[in-house]
């Protein structure tokens, strides 16, 4: 469970390095928003794969907790 969390955070911050500073997704990552909020902005900005990965990771973590 902890490994998935760390891998997702690493992926998120690596992605952040490659997107414009002024897009909603970048601002959300910079604020350290929850993954579902970052995913919402990512979808709006057209980063569909990122949004899907964040949602999938969140659901997997929640499933692993129960």
Order of alpha helices (4+ residues) and beta strands (2+ residues): alpha-alpha-alpha-alpha
